[in-house]
Amino acid sequence: MQNYLLKQISVVNENNISEKDVYIKNGRIERIGNHLDVKERVMEINGAGKHLFPGAIDDQVHFREPGLTHKADIYTESKAAVAGGVTSFMEMPNTIPNALTGDLLEDKYLIAKQNSLANYSFFMGVSNDNAEEVLKMNKRKSDVCGVKIFMGSSTGNMLVDSEPALHKIFSESELLIATHCEDEKIIKENYKNLKSIKPILSPSDHPVIRDVNACYTSSSFAVLLAKKYNSRLHILHITTEKELELFTNEIPLKEKRITAEVCLHHLHFTADDYEKLGYLIKCNPAIKAAENKEALWKGLLDDRLDVIATDHAPHTLEEKQGPYEHAHSGLPLVQHPMLLMFSYYKQGRISLEKIAEKMSHAVAECFKIKDRGYIREGYFADVVIVDMNKSTTVKKENLLYKCGWSPLEGVTFPAAITNTFVNGHCVYGNSAFDESLKGERMLFKTN
């Protein structure tokens, strides 16, 4: 394996930015210091004027393999991820077949081992009737990121609306429980009422159907269960101001039993954007009114919201077309999460240190990821070199997603990712890929 010496680069890590040399050896960070003198043969990279970030860890992606590979697969989407500075991902179980057994889960790990350019983990799926299979994962705490419950509509057999099943999982699972929280009964009632007065729906009706009440009712029930059983709960893609009252910033992240995620599109878009982008930004939970976006930013910066993710969910352009009932929910974002946050940094909304915290450090803490998420001696060298003096424009021809489109097309970001290292291997450098080494299965602390 090629070893590297990054010289005079501004290291963004653990609430600090300082110019350092970083020596990468045998896949890990060997030394961090000033004017390092390395005797071994290395490839030296001049980092003057550039920043080094810990690689982003995306705790929610849908890479669509197996079963839905006409729109995405683990190879294509992991390639897009590393180009965007995402060095590790956690993928959801609503593939075909749904990952509802240990054997089906292992099938996905095998695909990733052979094809993923980024590090990976996969959530075990929960249905109304697979509790015993889910609880077998208690013996797999070191190599499975968590279990996923769709407490709202999903594909296949993955809507969990059986209260006995929910109580069993919350009371007996020793793994982190990640939830998609929307109340299905409220959604159906809202849809029925709206259709009775408006037979043909439009994109802007989506947040009316999947409204604040649907989200809060489900999220508050998940929190109630977690408090009852002292479960380790992580609620995905928070979208409303009201839900923020369910979370706290009064204790350190390491002590929290209930944590929350916010996604890029809910920090960036508002319901006003349906007029321009239509069903391209239709997603579940829905992008809502602007006051919610402002509240989410406040919750992120004051640490009630713990991590930033993409919920990368690609569909073909044909699948994103109306009418309302046909247009699939989800949008592709995993190639640009860090760059989008750098735009908000340039606007003065978030610091570079906070970006590293919410996209790397905090994800590692939430999931107890072993030896990743920080720029520390002895940790895996999952790092990203960023040039803040360059720019990047999103164009159809430079998209790496299999679906071939992005809601951010035409946007110019005030930064560029020049290199992405995964386990010390420079898999992406100056717009070229070295695919000779693949990512690794993430491991998790069990204490």
N, C-alpha and C positions, 0 to 999 in steps of 0.2 A: 504494500500500500504506500502511495506517495505521502510523505510528510510535508508540512507547510510551516512557514514562519511569516505571520502577518505583522508587518512593521508599522509602528507609529499610527495605529488606528484608534479612533475614538470608540471605546468600549462602552456600550449602553447596558448596564446591568445592575440590578439590585439598588435602584433609586440613586444611581450615580453615573456620571459620564466622565471618563478619564482616558487620556492617551496612553496606550500600552502597546507592548509587543505580545503576541499570542502564538505559542508554539503548539502545533497540532501534531501528535505522534501516535501512530497505530490506532487511529480512529477516535482518540480522546484528546482532551485539552491537557497537555503535559505541564506547561508553565505559562504564567501570566506575569509580566513584569516590565521593567524599563531597560532598554538596551540589552536585550537577551543575547547571549553569546552561545550559539548552538553549534556543537562540534559535528553532529551527524549531517548527512546530506539531506537538504530540504529544498523545496521550491519556495522562494521568497516572493511575497506579494507586498508591494508598497501600498500601505493603507492611509497615507497622508491625505487629509481632506475628506476621508470617508468614515462611516460609522459601522460598527460591528454589533449586531443584535443577536440575542438567542433566537433560534428558529421558532417561528410561530407553531403552536400546537393547536390544531383545530379539533375541538371536541364534538363536532357534529357535522358530518358530511354524508351525502348519499351518492355513492359511486356506481350504483345500479348493477353491480355484478355479484351473483349470477342473475340471469333471466331477463334483464332489461338493457342488454348491451347495445341495442340499436341507438341508444342515446348517450351512453357513457360506459366506461369500464375502469377497472382499477389502474391499469397502465396509463390510459390517456389522462385521467383526472389527477393521478399522483404526479404526472409530468407537469400538468398545469400548476399543481400545488407548489412544487419545488421552484418553479419559475417565479412564483409569487412569494417566496420566502417561507412557505409552510413546510416544515421538515417532518412533521408527524401528524397523523390524523386518527380519528376514531369514527368508525363507519356504522351506519344504522342498519337494523335487521329487516327492514321492509323491502327486501329483494325477493326474487322468485326462484326457488321457494323461500318463504319467510324463514329466517334463522331462529327456529323455535326448538331445535334440539342441539345437543352438544356435537353430534356428527355433522349437522348442517353448518354449524358455526365453524368447525374445523375445516370444512371445505373452503370457506372464505379465507381462512388463514393460509391455506395452501396456495390459493390463487395469488394472494398478496406476496407470499414468499418468492414466487416465481416472477412476478410482474411489477411490484410496487417500487417506485423510485424513492418514496418517502417511508418513514417508519409508520407502523400501523397497529391498530387494535380494533376489535369488533365487539359491538354490544350484543348480548344475548337477548333475544326477543321474548316478550311475554304475551300470552293470549289468555282467554278466559279459562282454558283447560290444560295448560302445560306447567302448572306450578311445581310439580315434583321434578320435572326436567330442569326448570329454572333453578331450583334450590340445590341441584347437583353442582351448580357453579360455585357454591360456598367453598368447595375444595379447590377452586381455580382462581382464588383471589390474586395470585401473583402474576397471572398472565391473561386475564380478561378484564377489560376496563369497567364493565358494569352491566346492569340489566336495563332494558328500555321498555317503558310502558307508554303506550299511546292512550291517554285518557281523553280521547277525542278521535274523530274519524281517521282512518288510515286505509291502506290497501290490504286486501286479503283478510286473514283471520287475526288482525292485530289490534282491533279496537277492544280495549279491556273495560267493560262496563259492569262486570260482576263484582259486587261489593265483597262477597266472600273471597274471591280470588285476589282482590286488592289487599284485603286484610291479611291474607296468608303471606303474600309476597312482602308487604311492609313489615310484618311481624317476624319473618323468618330469614329473609335475605341478608346475608352478611356483606354483599357487594353494594357499591353505590347504585342507587336507583335513580335513573334519569327519566324524566317525564315530559311528554308533550301534553300540555294542559289546555283543553277546550271542552266545554260541556256539550255533548252531542245532542241532548234533548233541547237545549236552548237554541243551538244552531238550526236544528230541524224546524222548530217552531218559528224562528225568525224568517227562515226561507219560505215556509208556508204562508206566513202573513204577508211577506213582501210580494210573493208571486200572485197573491189574490188581488192585489191592486196594481201590479206592474208585471204583466205576463212575460215581457222580454227584459231580462236583467242586463246591467252594464257592469264594467269593471269596478266602478265606484260603489256598487252595491255590496261588494265583498266585505268591507269592514262593518256594514250594517248587519249582515248575516252572521259573521263571526265577530261579534261585538265585544265590548269591554266586559259585559256581564258573563258571557260565555267563558272568557279567559279567567276572570276572577273567581267565579264559582268553582271551577275545576282546580285552579291553583290553590285556593284556600282549603279545599278538601284534601289535596295531596299534603299540604303542610299539616293539617289536622292529623292525618294518619301518621306522618313522620314524627310528630311530637308525641303521639300516643305510644308509639313503639320505639322511639329513639332511633329511627331509621336514618341512614345516610342518604339524604334526598338532594338531588340537583335538578332544578326546574329549568328546562330549556326555553330558549327564545321568548323572554318576557317582552310584552308589547304595550303594556298599559301603565299609566300613572298609578291607578288604583292598586295594582299588584305590588307596587314597591313597599306598601305598608306591611307586607308579609315577611320582609327581609330586614336584617340588622347590619349595622356597621359598628356596633358597640363591643364586639369581641374580635380577636384576631382570626384571620381566615383559617388557620390551622385548627382552631377550636370550634369552628362552625360545623353543625350537623346538617344545616339546610343552606344550600348555596343556589346561586342563580346565574344564568347566562343571558347576554344580550347579543343580538346578531347585527351584522353590518347593515343590512337593508333597513332594519328598524331604526338605526342611528342615522341613516342617510336619506331615505325617502319618507314622504308623508302621503296622506290620502290625496293631496293636491296633485300628485304626480300621476294618478290614474288617467287624467285627461290627456297627458302626452304619451305615456308608456303603456296604458291599457293593461291587457292581460299579461304582458311581459313581467309585471311586478305582482301578479296574483300569487300569493303564497299563504301558507297556514302556519301559525296564526297570521291574520291579515295585517298589512301595513295600515296604520290608523291615522287619526287626525293629528295635526302638528303639535298640539299640546302634549301628546304622549311622547313624541320624539324628544321634546325639550326635557321632559321629566326623566326619560331614560338616560340622557346625557348626564343629568344631575346625579341620578342613582349610580351611574358608572363611576363618576369622579369622586363620589363620597363613599364608595365601596359597599353600597347595598347590593349592587350588581357586581359579580366577581370576575367574570371572564367574558371575552369577546370571541364569537365564533362566526362561521359563514352560513351554516345550514345549506351548504352547496347542494342544490337539487336540480340537476339539469333535465330538461325535456327538449324534444325537437321543436323547431319553430311551428310546425304543423300542429303539434299537440298543445301549443300555447294559444291557438286561435279560438275565437268565440264560436258559438254562443257560450254563455256563462257556464252552463253545465258541462261543456266539452273542454273548456280551457283548463289544462292541468295546473296545479299549484306547485310553485317552486321556481327558483332562479339560480343560475350558475354564478358563483362569486369567488371560488377558491384561488383563482390566479391573481387576485388584486387586493387581498385584505390589508396587508401592510401598507401598500401604496395609498389606499383610500384613507387609512388613518394618518399617513404623513400629510395628506391634504389638510386634515383637521389640525394637525400640528402647526402647519404653516399659517393657518387661520388663528392660531393662538388658543384653540379650544382644548387641546390635550398636550401633555409633554411627551417627549421621547421616552423618558423613564416610565411613564404611565402606560405607554403602548407596550413596552417590553413586559411590564407587570401583568397587564390584562390579557395579552396574547401568548405569553410564555410562562412566566413565574407562577401566576395564580392557577393556570390550568394544571401545571405540575403538582401544585399543592392540593388542589381539589381532588385530583385523581390519584395522588400519592405515586406519581410516576418516578421510577427509579433512574437516577443519574441523568436526567434531562430537564430542560426548561430554564437553565441558568448557564452563564459563562463562568464556570468554576473549574479549577484544576481537578482532574480525575473524572470529570463528567464527559459524556459523549460530546464530540465536536459537531453539534447541530447548530450551525451559526450562519448568519447572513450578512454579506457586505452590501451596504447601501451608499449610493452617491447622491447626496442632497443637492448637488450642483447640476444634475441632469434632470431630464423630464421623461415621462413615459406616456404615450398616447394609446388609448385602447382602440384598436382597429380590428375589423373582422379577420384580416389576413394574419394578425399576430396572436389570435386566440388559439389556445391549445385544447380547449374543450372539444369533445367529439360532437356535441350538439351545435357548435359553430356560431354561437351568438352570445351576447352579453347585454344586460340592461345598462352597462356603463360605456357602451361604444360611443366614441367621440370625445370622451372625457380625457383630459390631460392631467396627469399627476405630477407634482413638483419634486419628483425623486425617481431614482432607478435602482433596481436590484441588480447588482453586477455579478455576484457569486452566491451560490447556496451550497453549503456543505452538509451532508447527511452522514453521520458517523465518521467524520473526518474526510470523507470522499467528496471532492468538488464535482457534484453531479450536474451543476448548472454554472456556467461561467461565460460572461460576455455573449449571451444569447445562444450558446451552444450547449449541448448535453453530452455528458459522459455516462453512459448507461451500463458500464462494465460491472458495477456493483449495485446491488439492490438494497432497499431499506430493511430494517430489522423489526421483529415483533417487540413491542414495548413490554416492559415488565413493571410490576407495581409492588410497592412496599406493603407488607401485611400487618405491620404493627401500628 
